[in-house]
């Protein structure tokens, strides 16, 4: 099963809304990563290239996806 490289967002303050899929993200699919909202962007850090954390190889990259849909200020 190939790992996906997708990203979703949820409007701030509306936990009952449906998640909206962003267009395909430019990063490779990964497991055990960290993703945060920083200002008006989604930031993805590191992770494993193996499915279900089977022991690497590991990524040491950082991606920033600017999106007008991210609104950390109103959360």
N, CA, C, O and CB atoms as a CASP TS submission, in Angstrom:
PFRMAT TS
TARGET T0000
AUTHOR 0000-0000-0000
METHOD Language model
MODEL 1
PARENT N/A
ATOM      1  N   UNK     1       0.847  -1.171   0.000  1.00  0.00           N
ATOM      2  CA  UNK     1       0.000   0.000   0.000  1.00  0.00           C
ATOM      3  C   UNK     1       0.894   1.236   0.000  1.00  0.00           C
ATOM      4  O   UNK     1       1.669   1.421   0.938  1.00  0.00           O
ATOM      5  CB  UNK     1      -0.964  -0.003   1.220  1.00  0.00           C
ATOM      6  N   UNK     2       0.812   2.081  -1.015  1.00  0.00           N
ATOM      7  CA  UNK     2       1.651   3.287  -1.038  1.00  0.00           C
ATOM      8  C   UNK     2       1.177   4.318  -0.017  1.00  0.00           C
ATOM      9  O   UNK     2      -0.019   4.450   0.244  1.00  0.00           O
ATOM     10  CB  UNK     2       1.652   3.907  -2.440  1.00  0.00           C
ATOM     11  N   UNK     3       2.131   5.040   0.550  1.00  0.00           N
ATOM     12  CA  UNK     3       1.768   6.093   1.489  1.00  0.00           C
ATOM     13  C   UNK     3       1.272   7.300   0.711  1.00  0.00           C
ATOM     14  O   UNK     3       1.757   7.580  -0.386  1.00  0.00           O
ATOM     15  CB  UNK     3       2.967   6.474   2.395  1.00  0.00           C
ATOM     16  N   UNK     4       0.312   8.010   1.274  1.00  0.00           N
ATOM     17  CA  UNK     4      -0.254   9.180   0.621  1.00  0.00           C
ATOM     18  C   UNK     4       0.571  10.413   0.940  1.00  0.00           C
ATOM     19  O   UNK     4       1.310  10.437   1.924  1.00  0.00           O
ATOM     20  CB  UNK     4      -1.708   9.386   1.046  1.00  0.00           C
ATOM     21  N   UNK     5       0.447  11.415   0.122  1.00  0.00           N
ATOM     22  CA  UNK     5       1.086  12.714   0.389  1.00  0.00           C
ATOM     23  C   UNK     5       0.008  13.792   0.312  1.00  0.00           C
ATOM     24  O   UNK     5       0.081  14.731  -0.479  1.00  0.00           O
ATOM     25  CB  UNK     5       2.258  13.008  -0.635  1.00  0.00           C
ATOM     26  N   UNK     6      -0.993  13.613   1.168  1.00  0.00           N
ATOM     27  CA  UNK     6      -2.120  14.530   1.153  1.00  0.00           C
ATOM     28  C   UNK     6      -2.151  15.364   2.428  1.00  0.00           C
ATOM     29  O   UNK     6      -1.481  15.044   3.410  1.00  0.00           O
ATOM     30  CB  UNK     6      -3.431  13.763   0.986  1.00  0.00           C
ATOM     31  N   UNK     7      -2.927  16.426   2.401  1.00  0.00           N
ATOM     32  CA  UNK     7      -3.080  17.300   3.556  1.00  0.00           C
ATOM     33  C   UNK     7      -4.515  17.809   3.576  1.00  0.00           C
ATOM     34  O   UNK     7      -5.117  18.054   2.531  1.00  0.00           O
ATOM     35  CB  UNK     7      -2.059  18.486   3.515  1.00  0.00           C
ATOM     36  N   UNK     8      -5.049  17.962   4.778  1.00  0.00           N
ATOM     37  CA  UNK     8      -6.419  18.417   4.960  1.00  0.00           C
ATOM     38  C   UNK     8      -6.439  19.580   5.937  1.00  0.00           C
ATOM     39  O   UNK     8      -5.507  19.751   6.722  1.00  0.00           O
ATOM     40  CB  UNK     8      -7.322  17.270   5.458  1.00  0.00           C
ATOM     41  N   UNK     9      -7.495  20.378   5.893  1.00  0.00           N
ATOM     42  CA  UNK     9      -7.653  21.439   6.882  1.00  0.00           C
ATOM     43  C   UNK     9      -9.100  21.463   7.362  1.00  0.00           C
ATOM     44  O   UNK     9     -10.009  20.956   6.705  1.00  0.00           O
ATOM     45  CB  UNK     9      -7.245  22.818   6.291  1.00  0.00           C
ATOM     46  N   UNK    10      -9.275  22.066   8.523  1.00  0.00           N
ATOM     47  CA  UNK    10     -10.582  22.234   9.132  1.00  0.00           C
ATOM     48  C   UNK    10     -10.682  23.686   9.548  1.00  0.00           C
ATOM     49  O   UNK    10      -9.792  24.198  10.227  1.00  0.00           O
ATOM     50  CB  UNK    10     -10.796  21.263  10.348  1.00  0.00           C
ATOM     51  N   UNK    11     -11.747  24.354   9.155  1.00  0.00           N
ATOM     52  CA  UNK    11     -11.913  25.760   9.533  1.00  0.00           C
ATOM     53  C   UNK    11     -11.847  25.916  11.042  1.00  0.00           C
ATOM     54  O   UNK    11     -12.473  25.153  11.777  1.00  0.00           O
ATOM     55  CB  UNK    11     -13.245  26.313   9.001  1.00  0.00           C
ATOM     56  N   UNK    12     -11.095  26.899  11.503  1.00  0.00           N
ATOM     57  CA  UNK    12     -10.933  27.154  12.932  1.00  0.00           C
ATOM     58  C   UNK    12     -12.286  27.447  13.577  1.00  0.00           C
ATOM     59  O   UNK    12     -13.108  28.171  13.017  1.00  0.00           O
ATOM     60  CB  UNK    12      -9.961  28.328  13.166  1.00  0.00           C
ATOM     61  N   UNK    13     -12.504  26.874  14.760  1.00  0.00           N
ATOM     62  CA  UNK    13     -13.723  27.134  15.501  1.00  0.00           C
ATOM     63  C   UNK    13     -14.943  26.377  15.014  1.00  0.00           C
ATOM     64  O   UNK    13     -16.048  26.635  15.491  1.00  0.00           O
ATOM     65  CB  UNK    13     -14.008  28.565  15.462  1.00  0.00           C
ATOM     66  N   UNK    14     -14.780  25.452  14.078  1.00  0.00           N
ATOM     67  CA  UNK    14     -15.915  24.720  13.540  1.00  0.00           C
ATOM     68  C   UNK    14     -15.596  23.217  13.550  1.00  0.00           C
ATOM     69  O   UNK    14     -15.403  22.609  12.497  1.00  0.00           O
ATOM     70  CB  UNK    14     -16.256  25.210  12.099  1.00  0.00           C
ATOM     71  N   UNK    15     -15.543  22.629  14.748  1.00  0.00           N
ATOM     72  CA  UNK    15     -15.146  21.229  14.888  1.00  0.00           C
ATOM     73  C   UNK    15     -16.123  20.253  14.244  1.00  0.00           C
ATOM     74  O   UNK    15     -15.758  19.104  13.992  1.00  0.00           O
ATOM     75  CB  UNK    15     -14.997  20.893  16.339  1.00  0.00           C
ATOM     76  N   UNK    16     -17.348  20.677  13.972  1.00  0.00           N
ATOM     77  CA  UNK    16     -18.320  19.774  13.362  1.00  0.00           C
ATOM     78  C   UNK    16     -18.294  19.830  11.831  1.00  0.00           C
ATOM     79  O   UNK    16     -19.018  19.085  11.172  1.00  0.00           O
ATOM     80  CB  UNK    16     -19.713  20.108  13.862  1.00  0.00           C
ATOM     81  N   UNK    17     -17.467  20.705  11.269  1.00  0.00           N
ATOM     82  CA  UNK    17     -17.373  20.816   9.805  1.00  0.00           C
ATOM     83  C   UNK    17     -16.617  19.623   9.230  1.00  0.00           C
ATOM     84  O   UNK    17     -15.954  18.882   9.956  1.00  0.00           O
ATOM     85  CB  UNK    17     -16.674  22.139   9.400  1.00  0.00           C
ATOM     86  N   UNK    18     -16.725  19.453   7.943  1.00  0.00           N
ATOM     87  CA  UNK    18     -15.979  18.394   7.253  1.00  0.00           C
ATOM     88  C   UNK    18     -14.569  18.868   6.963  1.00  0.00           C
ATOM     89  O   UNK    18     -14.344  20.041   6.664  1.00  0.00           O
ATOM     90  CB  UNK    18     -16.689  17.975   5.941  1.00  0.00           C
ATOM     91  N   UNK    19     -13.614  17.940   7.054  1.00  0.00           N
ATOM     92  CA  UNK    19     -12.239  18.234   6.664  1.00  0.00           C
ATOM     93  C   UNK    19     -12.208  18.461   5.158  1.00  0.00           C
ATOM     94  O   UNK    19     -12.892  17.766   4.406  1.00  0.00           O
ATOM     95  CB  UNK    19     -11.268  17.079   7.081  1.00  0.00           C
ATOM     96  N   UNK    20     -11.419  19.425   4.723  1.00  0.00           N
ATOM     97  CA  UNK    20     -11.300  19.754   3.299  1.00  0.00           C
ATOM     98  C   UNK    20      -9.904  19.373   2.842  1.00  0.00           C
ATOM     99  O   UNK    20      -8.918  19.758   3.470  1.00  0.00           O
ATOM    100  CB  UNK    20     -11.584  21.273   3.031  1.00  0.00           C
ATOM    101  N   UNK    21      -9.812  18.624   1.759  1.00  0.00           N
ATOM    102  CA  UNK    21      -8.513  18.193   1.243  1.00  0.00           C
ATOM    103  C   UNK    21      -7.882  19.307   0.428  1.00  0.00           C
ATOM    104  O   UNK    21      -8.512  19.888  -0.456  1.00  0.00           O
ATOM    105  CB  UNK    21      -8.656  16.919   0.388  1.00  0.00           C
ATOM    106  N   UNK    22      -6.622  19.596   0.743  1.00  0.00           N
ATOM    107  CA  UNK    22      -5.845  20.539  -0.055  1.00  0.00           C
ATOM    108  C   UNK    22      -5.375  19.825  -1.314  1.00  0.00           C
ATOM    109  O   UNK    22      -5.343  18.595  -1.340  1.00  0.00           O
ATOM    110  CB  UNK    22      -4.635  21.110   0.753  1.00  0.00           C
ATOM    111  N   UNK    23      -5.009  20.565  -2.359  1.00  0.00           N
ATOM    112  CA  UNK    23      -4.435  19.908  -3.534  1.00  0.00           C
ATOM    113  C   UNK    23      -3.214  19.091  -3.118  1.00  0.00           C
ATOM    114  O   UNK    23      -2.610  19.366  -2.082  1.00  0.00           O
ATOM    115  CB  UNK    23      -4.051  20.951  -4.619  1.00  0.00           C
ATOM    116  N   UNK    24      -2.850  18.095  -3.915  1.00  0.00           N
ATOM    117  CA  UNK    24      -1.737  17.218  -3.553  1.00  0.00           C
ATOM    118  C   UNK    24      -0.536  18.000  -3.068  1.00  0.00           C
ATOM    119  O   UNK    24      -0.073  18.933  -3.723  1.00  0.00           O
ATOM    120  CB  UNK    24      -1.341  16.359  -4.730  1.00  0.00           C
ATOM    121  N   UNK    25      -0.047  17.608  -1.923  1.00  0.00           N
ATOM    122  CA  UNK    25       1.110  18.253  -1.318  1.00  0.00           C
ATOM    123  C   UNK    25       2.385  17.846  -2.056  1.00  0.00           C
ATOM    124  O   UNK    25       2.430  16.764  -2.642  1.00  0.00           O
ATOM    125  CB  UNK    25       1.212  17.892   0.177  1.00  0.00           C
ATOM    126  N   UNK    26       3.417  18.685  -2.040  1.00  0.00           N
ATOM    127  CA  UNK    26       4.641  18.380  -2.778  1.00  0.00           C
ATOM    128  C   UNK    26       5.578  17.405  -2.066  1.00  0.00           C
ATOM    129  O   UNK    26       6.536  16.926  -2.674  1.00  0.00           O
ATOM    130  CB  UNK    26       5.375  19.645  -3.054  1.00  0.00           C
ATOM    131  N   UNK    27       5.322  17.100  -0.782  1.00  0.00           N
ATOM    132  CA  UNK    27       6.228  16.201  -0.064  1.00  0.00           C
ATOM    133  C   UNK    27       5.884  14.747  -0.311  1.00  0.00           C
ATOM    134  O   UNK    27       4.779  14.420  -0.744  1.00  0.00           O
ATOM    135  CB  UNK    27       6.191  16.491   1.425  1.00  0.00           C
ATOM    136  N   UNK    28       6.856  13.869  -0.028  1.00  0.00           N
ATOM    137  CA  UNK    28       6.648  12.428  -0.173  1.00  0.00           C
ATOM    138  C   UNK    28       5.834  11.921   1.014  1.00  0.00           C
ATOM    139  O   UNK    28       5.884  12.482   2.109  1.00  0.00           O
ATOM    140  CB  UNK    28       8.010  11.670  -0.275  1.00  0.00           C
ATOM    141  N   UNK    29       5.081  10.845   0.771  1.00  0.00           N
ATOM    142  CA  UNK    29       4.318  10.231   1.845  1.00  0.00           C
ATOM    143  C   UNK    29       5.245   9.783   2.964  1.00  0.00           C
ATOM    144  O   UNK    29       6.380   9.379   2.711  1.00  0.00           O
ATOM    145  CB  UNK    29       3.502   9.048   1.319  1.00  0.00           C
ATOM    146  N   UNK    30       4.763   9.853   4.201  1.00  0.00           N
ATOM    147  CA  UNK    30       5.612   9.510   5.344  1.00  0.00           C
ATOM    148  C   UNK    30       4.781   9.103   6.542  1.00  0.00           C
ATOM    149  O   UNK    30       3.565   9.287   6.568  1.00  0.00           O
ATOM    150  CB  UNK    30       6.512  10.682   5.714  1.00  0.00           C
ATOM    151  N   UNK    31       5.449   8.552   7.520  1.00  0.00           N
ATOM    152  CA  UNK    31       4.840   8.093   8.763  1.00  0.00           C
ATOM    153  C   UNK    31       5.570   8.762   9.923  1.00  0.00           C
ATOM    154  O   UNK    31       6.752   9.085   9.803  1.00  0.00           O
ATOM    155  CB  UNK    31       4.895   6.530   8.884  1.00  0.00           C
ATOM    156  N   UNK    32       4.893   8.970  11.024  1.00  0.00           N
ATOM    157  CA  UNK    32       5.489   9.508  12.246  1.00  0.00           C
ATOM    158  C   UNK    32       6.192  10.847  12.018  1.00  0.00           C
ATOM    159  O   UNK    32       7.384  10.987  12.290  1.00  0.00           O
ATOM    160  CB  UNK    32       6.473   8.510  12.817  1.00  0.00           C
ATOM    161  N   UNK    33       5.452  11.808  11.526  1.00  0.00           N
ATOM    162  CA  UNK    33       5.958  13.150  11.223  1.00  0.00           C
ATOM    163  C   UNK    33       5.354  14.150  12.196  1.00  0.00           C
ATOM    164  O   UNK    33       4.529  13.784  13.033  1.00  0.00           O
ATOM    165  CB  UNK    33       5.635  13.552   9.758  1.00  0.00           C
ATOM    166  N   UNK    34       5.754  15.391  12.092  1.00  0.00           N
ATOM    167  CA  UNK    34       5.141  16.462  12.865  1.00  0.00           C
ATOM    168  C   UNK    34       4.626  17.504  11.885  1.00  0.00           C
ATOM    169  O   UNK    34       5.333  17.879  10.949  1.00  0.00           O
ATOM    170  CB  UNK    34       6.151  17.088  13.885  1.00  0.00           C
ATOM    171  N   UNK    35       3.404  17.973  12.091  1.00  0.00           N
ATOM    172  CA  UNK    35       2.813  18.984  11.231  1.00  0.00           C
ATOM    173  C   UNK    35       2.131  20.015  12.117  1.00  0.00           C
ATOM    174  O   UNK    35       1.357  19.660  13.006  1.00  0.00           O
ATOM    175  CB  UNK    35       1.806  18.354  10.217  1.00  0.00           C
ATOM    176  N   UNK    36       2.415  21.279  11.882  1.00  0.00           N
ATOM    177  CA  UNK    36       1.890  22.368  12.698  1.00  0.00           C
ATOM    178  C   UNK    36       1.396  23.505  11.808  1.00  0.00           C
ATOM    179  O   UNK    36       1.813  23.632  10.657  1.00  0.00           O
ATOM    180  CB  UNK    36       2.964  22.878  13.678  1.00  0.00           C
ATOM    181  N   UNK    37       0.508  24.326  12.353  1.00  0.00           N
ATOM    182  CA  UNK    37       0.108  25.570  11.709  1.00  0.00           C
ATOM    183  C   UNK    37       1.022  26.657  12.262  1.00  0.00           C
ATOM    184  O   UNK    37       1.100  26.842  13.477  1.00  0.00           O
ATOM    185  CB  UNK    37      -1.422  25.902  11.959  1.00  0.00           C
ATOM    186  N   UNK    38       1.705  27.369  11.392  1.00  0.00           N
ATOM    187  CA  UNK    38       2.580  28.474  11.794  1.00  0.00           C
ATOM    188  C   UNK    38       2.146  29.690  10.979  1.00  0.00           C
ATOM    189  O   UNK    38       2.386  29.757   9.774  1.00  0.00           O
ATOM    190  CB  UNK    38       4.119  28.131  11.563  1.00  0.00           C
ATOM    191  N   UNK    39       1.509  30.643  11.645  1.00  0.00           N
ATOM    192  CA  UNK    39       0.979  31.801  10.924  1.00  0.00           C
ATOM    193  C   UNK    39      -0.079  31.374   9.943  1.00  0.00           C
ATOM    194  O   UNK    39      -1.112  30.831  10.335  1.00  0.00           O
ATOM    195  CB  UNK    39       2.091  32.547  10.199  1.00  0.00           C
ATOM    196  N   UNK    40       0.166  31.616   8.661  1.00  0.00           N
ATOM    197  CA  UNK    40      -0.794  31.245   7.618  1.00  0.00           C
ATOM    198  C   UNK    40      -0.303  30.066   6.790  1.00  0.00           C
ATOM    199  O   UNK    40      -0.656  29.938   5.618  1.00  0.00           O
ATOM    200  CB  UNK    40      -1.066  32.434   6.708  1.00  0.00           C
ATOM    201  N   UNK    41       0.513  29.201   7.400  1.00  0.00           N
ATOM    202  CA  UNK    41       1.090  28.081   6.658  1.00  0.00           C
ATOM    203  C   UNK    41       1.020  26.783   7.458  1.00  0.00           C
ATOM    204  O   UNK    41       0.938  26.790   8.686  1.00  0.00           O
ATOM    205  CB  UNK    41       2.540  28.385   6.285  1.00  0.00           C
ATOM    206  N   UNK    42       1.055  25.682   6.732  1.00  0.00           N
ATOM    207  CA  UNK    42       1.200  24.359   7.326  1.00  0.00           C
ATOM    208  C   UNK    42       2.678  23.999   7.208  1.00  0.00           C
ATOM    209  O   UNK    42       3.254  24.101   6.125  1.00  0.00           O
ATOM    210  CB  UNK    42       0.267  23.281   6.619  1.00  0.00           C
ATOM    211  N   UNK    43       3.293  23.581   8.307  1.00  0.00           N
ATOM    212  CA  UNK    43       4.706  23.212   8.297  1.00  0.00           C
ATOM    213  C   UNK    43       4.803  21.730   8.654  1.00  0.00           C
ATOM    214  O   UNK    43       4.285  21.293   9.681  1.00  0.00           O
ATOM    215  CB  UNK    43       5.542  24.097   9.297  1.00  0.00           C
ATOM    216  N   UNK    44       5.473  20.967   7.791  1.00  0.00           N
ATOM    217  CA  UNK    44       5.682  19.533   7.972  1.00  0.00           C
ATOM    218  C   UNK    44       7.148  19.305   8.262  1.00  0.00           C
ATOM    219  O   UNK    44       8.008  19.843   7.565  1.00  0.00           O
ATOM    220  CB  UNK    44       5.227  18.723   6.722  1.00  0.00           C
ATOM    221  N   UNK    45       7.451  18.507   9.293  1.00  0.00           N
ATOM    222  CA  UNK    45       8.833  18.280   9.699  1.00  0.00           C
ATOM    223  C   UNK    45       9.105  16.787   9.802  1.00  0.00           C
ATOM    224  O   UNK    45       8.382  16.064  10.488  1.00  0.00           O
ATOM    225  CB  UNK    45       9.130  18.976  11.040  1.00  0.00           C
ATOM    226  N   UNK    46      10.147  16.326   9.119  1.00  0.00           N
ATOM    227  CA  UNK    46      10.678  14.972   9.274  1.00  0.00           C
ATOM    228  C   UNK    46       9.703  13.853   9.009  1.00  0.00           C
ATOM    229  O   UNK    46       8.749  14.007   8.246  1.00  0.00           O
ATOM    230  CB  UNK    46      11.197  14.815  10.622  1.00  0.00           C
ATOM    231  N   UNK    47       9.950  12.724   9.647  1.00  0.00           N
ATOM    232  CA  UNK    47       9.137  11.532   9.507  1.00  0.00           C
ATOM    233  C   UNK    47       9.921  10.367   8.953  1.00  0.00           C
ATOM    234  O   UNK    47      11.111  10.482   8.662  1.00  0.00           O
ATOM    235  CB  UNK    47       7.962  11.811   8.630  1.00  0.00           C
ATOM    236  N   UNK    48       9.241   9.242   8.811  1.00  0.00           N
ATOM    237  CA  UNK    48       9.833   8.012   8.279  1.00  0.00           C
ATOM    238  C   UNK    48       9.315   7.732   6.882  1.00  0.00           C
ATOM    239  O   UNK    48       8.163   8.020   6.559  1.00  0.00           O
ATOM    240  CB  UNK    48       9.534   6.821   9.200  1.00  0.00           C
ATOM    241  N   UNK    49      10.186   7.166   6.060  1.00  0.00           N
ATOM    242  CA  UNK    49       9.795   6.802   4.705  1.00  0.00           C
ATOM    243  C   UNK    49       9.139   5.426   4.662  1.00  0.00           C
ATOM    244  O   UNK    49       8.613   5.030   3.622  1.00  0.00           O
ATOM    245  CB  UNK    49      11.005   6.831   3.786  1.00  0.00           C
ATOM    246  N   UNK    50       9.160   4.694   5.768  1.00  0.00           N
ATOM    247  CA  UNK    50       8.582   3.357   5.795  1.00  0.00           C
ATOM    248  C   UNK    50       7.126   3.399   6.246  1.00  0.00           C
ATOM    249  O   UNK    50       6.721   4.279   7.006  1.00  0.00           O
ATOM    250  CB  UNK    50       9.392   2.446   6.715  1.00  0.00           C
ATOM    251  N   UNK    51       6.359   2.447   5.771  1.00  0.00           N
ATOM    252  CA  UNK    51       4.946   2.375   6.123  1.00  0.00           C
ATOM    253  C   UNK    51       4.787   1.843   7.539  1.00  0.00           C
ATOM    254  O   UNK    51       5.401   0.835   7.890  1.00  0.00           O
ATOM    255  CB  UNK    51       4.180   1.489   5.126  1.00  0.00           C
ATOM    256  N   UNK    52       3.981   2.496   8.352  1.00  0.00           N
ATOM    257  CA  UNK    52       3.660   2.103   9.724  1.00  0.00           C
ATOM    258  C   UNK    52       4.871   2.089  10.644  1.00  0.00           C
ATOM    259  O   UNK    52       4.903   1.310  11.596  1.00  0.00           O
ATOM    260  CB  UNK    52       3.022   0.747   9.727  1.00  0.00           C
ATOM    261  N   UNK    53       5.869   2.931  10.387  1.00  0.00           N
ATOM    262  CA  UNK    53       7.003   3.067  11.288  1.00  0.00           C
ATOM    263  C   UNK    53       7.855   1.831  11.407  1.00  0.00           C
ATOM    264  O   UNK    53       8.218   1.425  12.511  1.00  0.00           O
ATOM    265  CB  UNK    53       6.528   3.445  12.621  1.00  0.00           C
ATOM    266  N   UNK    54       8.176   1.230  10.285  1.00  0.00           N
ATOM    267  CA  UNK    54       8.934  -0.019  10.288  1.00  0.00           C
ATOM    268  C   UNK    54      10.442   0.194  10.423  1.00  0.00           C
ATOM    269  O   UNK    54      11.205  -0.749  10.209  1.00  0.00           O
ATOM    270  CB  UNK    54       8.648  -0.786   9.025  1.00  0.00           C
ATOM    271  N   UNK    55      10.896   1.397  10.771  1.00  0.00           N
ATOM    272  CA  UNK    55      12.314   1.592  11.043  1.00  0.00           C
ATOM    273  C   UNK    55      13.096   2.346   9.997  1.00  0.00           C
ATOM    274  O   UNK    55      14.262   2.028   9.768  1.00  0.00           O
ATOM    275  CB  UNK    55      12.934   0.308  11.229  1.00  0.00           C
ATOM    276  N   UNK    56      12.507   3.323   9.359  1.00  0.00           N
ATOM    277  CA  UNK    56      13.254   4.184   8.434  1.00  0.00           C
ATOM    278  C   UNK    56      13.218   3.684   7.020  1.00  0.00           C
ATOM    279  O   UNK    56      12.546   2.691   6.744  1.00  0.00           O
ATOM    280  CB  UNK    56      14.676   4.310   8.873  1.00  0.00           C
ATOM    281  N   UNK    57      13.901   4.319   6.125  1.00  0.00           N
ATOM    282  CA  UNK    57      14.785   5.466   6.359  1.00  0.00           C
ATOM    283  C   UNK    57      13.998   6.695   6.843  1.00  0.00           C
ATOM    284  O   UNK    57      12.773   6.753   6.732  1.00  0.00           O
ATOM    285  CB  UNK    57      15.558   5.809   5.071  1.00  0.00           C
ATOM    286  N   UNK    58      14.724   7.654   7.371  1.00  0.00           N
ATOM    287  CA  UNK    58      14.109   8.823   7.980  1.00  0.00           C
ATOM    288  C   UNK    58      14.337  10.070   7.127  1.00  0.00           C
ATOM    289  O   UNK    58      15.392  10.237   6.514  1.00  0.00           O
ATOM    290  CB  UNK    58      14.660   9.038   9.390  1.00  0.00           C
ATOM    291  N   UNK    59      13.328  10.940   7.102  1.00  0.00           N
ATOM    292  CA  UNK    59      13.446  12.229   6.433  1.00  0.00           C
ATOM    293  C   UNK    59      13.954  13.256   7.445  1.00  0.00           C
ATOM    294  O   UNK    59      13.607  13.187   8.624  1.00  0.00           O
ATOM    295  CB  UNK    59      12.078  12.673   5.817  1.00  0.00           C
ATOM    296  N   UNK    60      14.764  14.195   6.998  1.00  0.00           N
ATOM    297  CA  UNK    60      15.171  15.309   7.862  1.00  0.00           C
ATOM    298  C   UNK    60      14.859  16.625   7.157  1.00  0.00           C
ATOM    299  O   UNK    60      15.623  17.588   7.230  1.00  0.00           O
ATOM    300  CB  UNK    60      16.691  15.220   8.218  1.00  0.00           C
ATOM    301  N   UNK    61      13.705  16.642   6.465  1.00  0.00           N
ATOM    302  CA  UNK    61      13.314  17.810   5.698  1.00  0.00           C
ATOM    303  C   UNK    61      12.219  18.608   6.401  1.00  0.00           C
ATOM    304  O   UNK    61      11.568  18.127   7.329  1.00  0.00           O
ATOM    305  CB  UNK    61      12.848  17.392   4.319  1.00  0.00           C
ATOM    306  N   UNK    62      12.037  19.830   5.936  1.00  0.00           N
ATOM    307  CA  UNK    62      10.984  20.714   6.443  1.00  0.00           C
ATOM    308  C   UNK    62      10.277  21.308   5.234  1.00  0.00           C
ATOM    309  O   UNK    62      10.920  21.834   4.326  1.00  0.00           O
ATOM    310  CB  UNK    62      11.566  21.845   7.386  1.00  0.00           C
ATOM    311  N   UNK    63       8.939  21.221   5.227  1.00  0.00           N
ATOM    312  CA  UNK    63       8.129  21.785   4.148  1.00  0.00           C
ATOM    313  C   UNK    63       7.197  22.829   4.732  1.00  0.00           C
ATOM    314  O   UNK    63       6.690  22.675   5.843  1.00  0.00           O
ATOM    315  CB  UNK    63       7.325  20.680   3.406  1.00  0.00           C
ATOM    316  N   UNK    64       6.976  23.892   3.972  1.00  0.00           N
ATOM    317  CA  UNK    64       6.036  24.952   4.369  1.00  0.00           C
ATOM    318  C   UNK    64       5.038  25.131   3.235  1.00  0.00           C
ATOM    319  O   UNK    64       5.421  25.461   2.112  1.00  0.00           O
ATOM    320  CB  UNK    64       6.784  26.309   4.691  1.00  0.00           C
ATOM    321  N   UNK    65       3.779  24.916   3.522  1.00  0.00           N
ATOM    322  CA  UNK    65       2.720  25.057   2.527  1.00  0.00           C
ATOM    323  C   UNK    65       1.885  26.263   2.911  1.00  0.00           C
ATOM    324  O   UNK    65       1.098  26.209   3.856  1.00  0.00           O
ATOM    325  CB  UNK    65       1.840  23.765   2.430  1.00  0.00           C
ATOM    326  N   UNK    66       2.058  27.355   2.175  1.00  0.00           N
ATOM    327  CA  UNK    66       1.295  28.583   2.426  1.00  0.00           C
ATOM    328  C   UNK    66      -0.141  28.338   1.961  1.00  0.00           C
ATOM    329  O   UNK    66      -0.377  27.786   0.887  1.00  0.00           O
ATOM    330  CB  UNK    66       1.934  29.830   1.683  1.00  0.00           C
ATOM    331  N   UNK    67      -1.080  28.757   2.784  1.00  0.00           N
ATOM    332  CA  UNK    67      -2.468  28.552   2.412  1.00  0.00           C
ATOM    333  C   UNK    67      -3.338  29.646   3.022  1.00  0.00           C
ATOM    334  O   UNK    67      -3.292  29.866   4.233  1.00  0.00           O
ATOM    335  CB  UNK    67      -2.950  27.162   2.858  1.00  0.00           C
ATOM    336  N   UNK    68      -4.118  30.323   2.215  1.00  0.00           N
ATOM    337  CA  UNK    68      -5.016  31.339   2.773  1.00  0.00           C
ATOM    338  C   UNK    68      -6.122  30.713   3.616  1.00  0.00           C
ATOM    339  O   UNK    68      -6.830  31.428   4.325  1.00  0.00           O
ATOM    340  CB  UNK    68      -5.632  32.173   1.651  1.00  0.00           C
ATOM    341  N   UNK    69      -6.284  29.389   3.555  1.00  0.00           N
ATOM    342  CA  UNK    69      -7.340  28.719   4.316  1.00  0.00           C
ATOM    343  C   UNK    69      -6.950  28.483   5.764  1.00  0.00           C
ATOM    344  O   UNK    69      -7.814  28.207   6.596  1.00  0.00           O
ATOM    345  CB  UNK    69      -7.691  27.402   3.668  1.00  0.00           C
ATOM    346  N   UNK    70      -5.656  28.586   6.082  1.00  0.00           N
ATOM    347  CA  UNK    70      -5.202  28.358   7.457  1.00  0.00           C
ATOM    348  C   UNK    70      -5.403  29.641   8.248  1.00  0.00           C
ATOM    349  O   UNK    70      -4.998  30.718   7.810  1.00  0.00           O
ATOM    350  CB  UNK    70      -3.702  27.905   7.497  1.00  0.00           C
ATOM    351  N   UNK    71      -6.019  29.524   9.393  1.00  0.00           N
ATOM    352  CA  UNK    71      -6.277  30.705  10.207  1.00  0.00           C
ATOM    353  C   UNK    71      -6.048  30.363  11.670  1.00  0.00           C
ATOM    354  O   UNK    71      -6.996  30.133  12.420  1.00  0.00           O
ATOM    355  CB  UNK    71      -7.716  31.230   9.984  1.00  0.00           C
ATOM    356  N   UNK    72      -4.775  30.332  12.070  1.00  0.00           N
ATOM    357  CA  UNK    72      -4.440  29.981  13.439  1.00  0.00           C
ATOM    358  C   UNK    72      -4.895  31.058  14.420  1.00  0.00           C
ATOM    359  O   UNK    72      -5.098  30.762  15.597  1.00  0.00           O
ATOM    360  CB  UNK    72      -2.944  29.755  13.570  1.00  0.00           C
ATOM    361  N   UNK    73      -5.059  32.283  13.969  1.00  0.00           N
ATOM    362  CA  UNK    73      -5.415  33.381  14.856  1.00  0.00           C
ATOM    363  C   UNK    73      -6.814  33.300  15.429  1.00  0.00           C
ATOM    364  O   UNK    73      -7.074  33.899  16.472  1.00  0.00           O
ATOM    365  CB  UNK    73      -5.270  34.651  14.138  1.00  0.00           C
ATOM    366  N   UNK    74      -7.717  32.591  14.794  1.00  0.00           N
ATOM    367  CA  UNK    74      -9.095  32.561  15.278  1.00  0.00           C
ATOM    368  C   UNK    74      -9.423  31.271  16.035  1.00  0.00           C
ATOM    369  O   UNK    74     -10.574  31.034  16.399  1.00  0.00           O
ATOM    370  CB  UNK    74     -10.052  32.726  14.114  1.00  0.00           C
ATOM    371  N   UNK    75      -8.407  30.444  16.266  1.00  0.00           N
ATOM    372  CA  UNK    75      -8.662  29.161  16.967  1.00  0.00           C
ATOM    373  C   UNK    75      -8.819  29.373  18.457  1.00  0.00           C
ATOM    374  O   UNK    75      -9.036  28.413  19.197  1.00  0.00           O
ATOM    375  CB  UNK    75      -7.522  28.162  16.708  1.00  0.00           C
TER
END
